[in-house]
Amino acid sequence: MATTSTLDTLNIALPAKLPLDSGQELENVCIAYQTYGELNADRSNAILVCHALTGDQHLASPHPITGKPGWWQRIVGPGLPLDTDKFHIICSNVIGSCMGSTGPASLAPDGKPYGMRFPVITIRDMVRAQIAMLDVMGIERLHGVVGGSMGGMQALSLSANFPERAARIMVIASTARHSAQNIAYHEVGRQAIMADPAWQGGDYYGSGQTPDKGLAVARMAAHITYLSEAGLTEKFGRRLQNRPNGEKGEKSFGFDADFQVESYLRYQGLSFTDRFDANSYLYITRATDYFDLAEEHGGRLADAFTDTKSRFCVVSFDTDWLYPTAESRNIVHALNASSAPVSFVELSAPYGHDSFLLNVPALDRVIKGFLEG
Amino acid sequence: MSVLRPDLEVIARHVPAGSRVLDVGCGDGELMHVLAHGKHVDARGIEIDPEEVERAVARGLSVMQGDANRELTAYPDDAFDYTVLSQTLQTAERPDLMLDELLRIGRKAFVSFPNFAHWRMRLALLWHGRMPVTSHLPVTWYETQNIHHVTVSDFRELLRQKGVSVERSWFFSSSREIGAMGANWRAEYAVYLLSR
């Protein structure tokens, strides 16, 4: 298996229909994934990395559309925290997404794109698909599952619903349930997409028009939640943007991007539309909004972990206000109440929720220590 | 293996193999490491300093970052065979309530603390009239985390009031174990094994 920069995405067609929490079934499910490092003879060294909301399987290889390095490039490799000399790292694209796994842009059995006919999926549905993928791969028990943000929700859901399948569960900057505030921010994004006339009820595939404006606004709103106020202030403050002709920036008394932070957000929003499908954004944000691990287990979070055979490591960041430390503590208290071995650390980093994607050396040490300990 | 602090060494020696232990204020997990690897103890820890926790997690130990004054309430009764509070009692907001929690969560508890009635401390206070700074307690009064200065006699009185049983006790002076006789003025620090 190559770990070079030109890593191809692999595909697995699930052999059976995928049952969903909604009661529906999904046929002909395809999972797109990549692997790094060799699987050992007894298939015991596999680590599943679960990506965040708009992430994908390009964990440590350049993104085919943006050309940017993999989203955890600095974590995965020989001698790195996800050590490819020791482990077989698997990263698959979640169902509902748009990077090769079955999602709203995929063709339904009638040969036309699903669009909004795609069934509403949950985090547990994503995990079911990943377990079905592991079954095809013949991997009975994972050495570990690692996930940040929505990836952390998948790691928790996997431990609760498939307690035998992983020896270690690592949950970074995540939560056991979406708060009203989390849902509120997502709703702003969804409404922005659905208010774009180009959305066309989700039936825009092949129409030559995509709801880029709505999707860009959704991304802009979400992006603010990924950063910290201190980080934004340090990076932009109230500084004004230079004019396109190079003149020093000043207030236009209009609605151009006068402030650097405006220009930054517009860029983040627009560049996102190049690589992401608006309907996937609707479906995946919905999946995270529905996530409530306690609710799935009679209302008591500790009961989600009664059968667990895993060790846990929960990490939060002190500047993350999207999934603040209190959410991580909530998980940890439940794990303690069910006597599961758990570590918890709140790391100090200036970047807000995005800290799990950025250079925080303490996170590297904790990941490595937990997976190799 | 690194050399353990004498009070931790006593605790490590007397924790039975295979038991479940919660080390409250575990630092970077020095004691837990010895217990987990030497005695197959299921060791868990709580530590307030994130850098210490990070080091403990990087050693593969199960450590919770948190304030023991608040976190202990989240643990169920009898969750552990032993709880350990080494050199931390004097930093607790309410040492008496901390003791209750230790013996609620664990069937037995090891507690070690510096003895503020040691003769050097008494002499320093008597001669200089100032809070002593010794090799064992090297921090000045305004910087110290030790907010409840306890003596061996004070601790015995607290145990008596609470009806806590002393299974065993050990006393140390200059890292050497000494007898219980005159411990209140001779011991620099003490280790107790307590039960309900």
Interface residues (C-beta under 8 A of the other chain):
Chain A: R311 C313 R329 V332 H333 N336 A337 S339 P341 V342 S343 F344 V345 E346 L347 S348 A362 R365 V366 K368 G369 F370 E372 G373
Chain B: D42 R44 P50 E51 V53 E54 A56 V57 A58 R59 G60 L61 S62 V63 M64 Q65 G66 A74 Y75 P76 A79
